[in-house]
Amino acid sequence: MKRYFWPLIVIVLLLSLVLIILGFSTTAIKNPIPKVSLSDISSNLNPPNFIAIGNITSDGIRGWKLIYEESGKSNLTKLLVFNTSSVCKIANSSFDCSSYTFKDGARARVEGYNENNGELINVYSLTIQP
């Protein structure tokens, strides 16, 4: 008679294991990880400390640069650095800057962060102007 109890014990243990697993999975469903939108993240960032309108050109070696003017100063140059969160805009569409080939000399508004003692700009957004 004792041989007949082993399958019953195994079945009860397996069912208990399944119920324990289901108990943990329903706990995870009741307390999901909160979703954070991109706007929530960007609102907590410091606003860009560099905004300028100028022409973007490629120097062929280091990448794209912005040539712009400030009051009383002309022909200022900043190297543009793009990262995964850089957003480029043209007309009414936005896209990842790394997927776009700029037209040399295009007019653009650049917003970003001065880095490396002001030598380069970590681009937050670049808007091609008509």
N, C-alpha and C positions, 0 to 999 in steps of 0.2 A: 504493500500500500504506500510506502514512503516514496516509491519511484513515481507515483502519479502526482505528487505534490511539487516536484521540481519544475515541470512545465508551468504550473499555475503560479509558482513563486517568480519565475522568470517573466511571465506575462505581467504580473502585478508590478514588478520592478520597472519594466519597460514603460508601462502606462504611467507610473509615478514620475519617471524621468521626462516623459513627454509633457505631463502636466506642469512640472517644474520649469521646463523650457518655455512653454506657453505663458506661464506666469511672468517670467522675465520679459518676454517679448511684449506683453500687454503693458507692463510697466514702462517700457521704452516708448510705446505709442502714447501713453497718457502724458509723458513728460518729454516731448520732442525737443531737439536742439533748436533754439530760436533762430529764425532766419534773419539775416541782416542784409538790408538792401545797400546798393552802392551809394545811394544818396545819404544813408545814415553814416557811412564811413567818411564820405567826402565832406560832410558837414562838420566832422570833428577835426579835419585837417586844417592847418594854417592856410589862409588864402595865399595865392601866388604872390611873390614879392617882386616879380618882374613881369611887366606888360609892355609890349612894344609892337609897332607896325613897321614892317620893312620888307626887304626882298630876301628870299632864301636862295642860296647858291650852294653848289657842291664844290668842295676844294679837292675832291678826288682821293684824299688820303684819310683825313679825320672824319669825314662825313659832311653833314649839312650845317651851314652857318646862316645866321641872320645878319644882314647889313641894314642898319637903321640910323635914325637921327634923334637927338634930343635937343632941346633948346640951346642954341649956341655951339653945339657939337655935331659934326657930321661924320659920316663914314665910320660909325661905331660897329664893331663886329663881336658876335657871341657865337660860340660853338653850341649847336643844339644836340642834346642827348635825349633819345627816346627810350622809354621803358614800356613794360606791358600795360601800364595804366595810362599811358599817353593817348589822348584822343585827337584825331584829326577830323576836320570838317570841311566839306565843300558843298556849296549850294545848301540843300536841306538834308544831307546825309552825313552820318558820322561813321568812322571806321578806325580800325587799328592802324596806327601810323606806320608800322613795319610792313604792312601789305600795300603800301602806296609808293609810287615813284613820283616825286615832285618834279614839276617843270622848273628847270633852272631859271632863276630870275623872277619866279612867281611872287606876287604880293601876298603877304600873310600877316595875320595878327597872332602873336605868340604870347602865351601866358605860361609862366613857370617859376622855377626856383633858382636863384643865383647859387652856384656852387663853385668850389675850387677858386676862392677869392674873386668871384665875379667873372672868371674866364669862360665859364660854360653855363648853359641853362638846362636844367632838368625839365623837360617839356611836360606841362600839365595838359595844355590844349593848343592846337595850331589850327587856325581857320584860314583857308585859302580865300582871298578876296577877289572879286571880279575885276 
